[in-house]
């Protein structure tokens, strides 16, 4: 029986519309959305655990279906979305607009489309005779450095029953993704010493010392190209300066300059020695010269955000199973980061595979196509089947 896309799953569209209507931009609370999902699950007889942030303004949701045994599969998604400020939207961002086989709205691709597919499929997972548990893990604050999911993973680690594998539903056009780079973002504060520019040698010019550090960073970035892995794009680790500020007036030697740097590193690369050589340069080459002029001069590094890389062998069971369930045997990597690295680090084998494309994510008129949603539902149906039948000998 063929299914017309136009008639495709009214319940799914309804849930997607409900999820999109919550403005869960990361700077806002996600509690209204989380309570909506908790209520939806509760109506189905499923008890969900909420794991709140310190302020109680945001929460992760964690739920289990099926038998309380070790192993099983975790479906992971974040509930927050990026802002719409300054973007020229032609449709209202916080509601579902359906047109030409596409569902528009902020977060439709990244990643409420996946959440809607998962929620819509919950009743059929309940009806199946699952031989292992299915976990739902919906986080907050992914878009601002994968912050929320960490307490959820801690919760998972404290339980004696743990999922064996995880599918993160970030938008990959339903291509199974086995790897991405890790990221560390830092802010460097250079404290110099101010004086009138006519007496410049008596001051410590924070901008000029920051410039030396930025140059060092640029040299390090060139060196990183020697260590490559052709499965990633670009095939080497990258290090760059993204923002810089300092100084107050031309006739004052600046006493402060700060700049933000970002390292995106390959899974086999250790980030510590790279950042360590930058810090050593500051500590042993620059600071002595600065402090010879003024002992209060200093250079400090502040960690802004970080997440680990993801690398699951493409030949692993999970990667091959997700390839079967999604119907896409062309496994790949992505340039953006996900919570997958954190699950992987916690010992849960992880693959990223979800509906929609990051070409649309974070942009005005973000959308996910009905075909992508349909393909995601089909992956979940195949997963359900696999989870509910005994493996054949
Ligand atoms: Zn995302």
Boltz pocket constraint, residues with backbone or C-beta under 6 A from the ligand:
constraints:
  - pocket:
      binder: B
      contacts: [[A, 78], [A, 110], [A, 111], [A, 142], [A, 170], [A, 171], [A, 337]]
      max_distance: 6.0
